[in-house]
Amino acid sequence: MGSATVRHVRTCKWLDWENNSCRVDSVMTAGSRRIEGVYFTSASPHGELALVNVMQGDSLLIDTRSGAVRATLPAQTSVKEWCGDAELVVSPLVKDTDATGEFGGSHLVHLWIEHGTEVHRSTVYQGPRHVPRVLCGPEHTVALALSTIREGPPIDLFRWSADQGLQLVETWPGEIQGGSASDLVLSWTPAGRPDWCARSRPYSLDTCVPPPRPAVP
């Protein structure tokens, strides 16, 4: 993982022949920093940064070369998309509703590290809808699809930027025939506009169908 290493250490109590007391701890070493209790990591494309989740405490965005903490995030934050080695979209954990156990909503945050140390942090989306697809775009923009938790309609395509916020691009007409929002494939046009299509079954045919659109006269 870039310049960092993760080592798994197995420890047992003395004379524990049945291994009932044994446990495996993962330890990350990055530069001079040692992080214990690691249970999940996600590295940037070239391994220069890594999001590290630990058993207890906040999630950390680590420079794998120096061990410097570039950002501290809520515990159990996950990566939705790496946009490069200095930019990513993360999803802090949103707990389900306590009383009913229903889906608690989604939370997306865009992080961009400028000049190696200056962290720009912005909320992309925080609300009750499911986010089945995210795609990084040019000049620190993000394309994302929003749907219901069951990945049905309404299914909307949005463009996000820090200066303009969330902008609706298109709504998929009704249901995705033969599929759901998890079949969506996001892309960007040469003009910098988000676009989308839905993979059709069987997937082996590698066919992606755009939404039905009115014919242009």
N, C-alpha and C positions, 0 to 999 in steps of 0.2 A: 504494500500500500504506500506508493511513493517512497519517501525516506523513512516512514514510520514502520515499526514492526509490532505485531500482536502475538503474544506468547500465551499458551494455555498451560496453566499450572494445576496439577492434581495434588491435593493434600488429603491425608487421612490421619485420624487419631492413631496413636501408637497401639500396635497389636490388634488392630481392627481387621480380623481375618475375613469378615463377611462384607467389608466395604460399606457398612451402613452409615459411617460418618464421613465418607469421602465426598469431596466436591471438586469441581473444576472452576478455577478462576482465570479470566482472561485479562492480561495486562498489556497495555499499549505503551510503547516507548517512542517518543517523537522528540528529537533533539535531546535536551536535558530534562524534559518532562516525562514523568511516569504516571499513567492513569490506570488505576485498578478497578476491578469490577465491571469491565467492559462487556456488554452483551450484544451490541450491534454497532456496525460501522458502515458508512457509505462514503466512498472516495470519489473525488472529482475525476474527470476524464484522464488527466495525466498524473493523478495522485498527489497534487500539490496541497489540496485541502481535504479534510475528512470530517464528516459529521459523526460524532461519537456519542452513543447512548450508554449510560452506566446504570448499574443496578439501583443506586440511590443518588439522587441529585439531578441537576440540570443537564440538558444535552449541550455539547460543546462543539463549536466549529473550530477545528485545530489546523494550524499550519504544520504539515507533516515534516517539514525540514527543521524548523526551529522549535516546534512544540508550543508556539504562542497561541493563545486563545483569541481568535478573531471575533467571535460572537458567542454569547451565552443565550440559550434558548430554553423554553419550558421542557420539562422532562418528557421523554418518549416522543420527541419531535422526529418526524420522518421526512425523507427527501422525496419530493414528487418529480423533480426534474433538475438535472444539472445543466446549466446553460453554458458552461465552460469551466475553467479552473478558478474563476473569481466571481462566479454568479450562479445562483441556484434558487429554486422555489421549494419551500418546505411547508410541511403541514403539522403544526402543533396538535397534540392530542386533544380531541373534543370528546368529553365523556357523554355517554348516552343518558337520556332522562332517567333520573333515579326511580321515580314512581312507576313508570310504565316500561322502562327499558327500551324506549323508542330511540331512533337515530337522533343524535344530539346536534347534528349540523356539521358544517365544514369550515375550516380556517386555513387560508393560504397566505404565506408571507414570502415576499421577494427580497432576497439579499444580494447586494452587489458590493464587492470590496474593491475600492479604488485606490491605486498607488500602493497596494499591498496591505494597507492598515486602516484606511478610512471606510467605515461600514455604512452603507445606505440600506435602510430597512423600511419596507412599506407593506401594508396589508393589501393583498390582491382581492381577496374575497373572505367574508365572514358572514355566514348566514345559514339558513335551514336546508339548503339544497346540497345534493351530492355532486361531486366533481369527478366524473369518470375519466376525463382527459385533460392534460396540460401540455403546452408546447412553448418553449422559449422562442422569442422572435428577435428581430433586429433592434438595435439601440435600446436594449433593456425593456423590451415589451414582452407581453405574455398573451398567448391565446389559450382559452379554456372553454370547455363545454360544461354546462350545468344541466342536471336532470333531477328527477325524483330519486329517492333512495332505491327504488326498484328499477331504475335506469329507463323509465318510460317518460312520456311527454308530460309537461312541456320540456323540450330539449332545445337549449339555446347556445349559440356560439357567441363568445365575447372576446373583445380585445381590451387589454389593460396596459396602461402606462402610468408612471408615477405622476405625471403632470395632468393627464386627462382622466385618470381613473378608469372605471369599468364602463365599456361602451358595447351595447348590443350590436352584433353584426348581422345575425340571421337566426330565425327560428325554424327548426325542422318541422315540416308539415305533418302533424299527427305522429303515428308510430313509425319506427324504423322497420320496414317490412322484413319479417323473418329474423329480426335480431333485436338488439337493445343498444343503449348508449355506450356499452363497453366495446361495441364493434366500430366505433368512430375512429377515424384517422384524421388528425389535424395537420394542416400545412400552411405555408405562407406564400402568397402570390408575389411576383417580382415587384409589385407596387407596395408591398408591405401590409397587405390586408390578409387577415386569417381566412382560411378556406377549410372545407371538410368534405368527407365522404364516409360511407359506411361499408365495411367489408361484407361481402355476401357469401353465403354458404353454397357449396363447400369451399372452405378457405384455401384448399389446394389450387383452386383456379386463380387465386390472387386477383380477385375482382373487387374494385371499390367504387360504389355507386354514389354519385352526388345526390343531394336532396331534390325532389321534384320542384322545378321552378317554372314560372310562367314563360311562355315563349316570347322572345323579344321580336317585335314586328320589324 
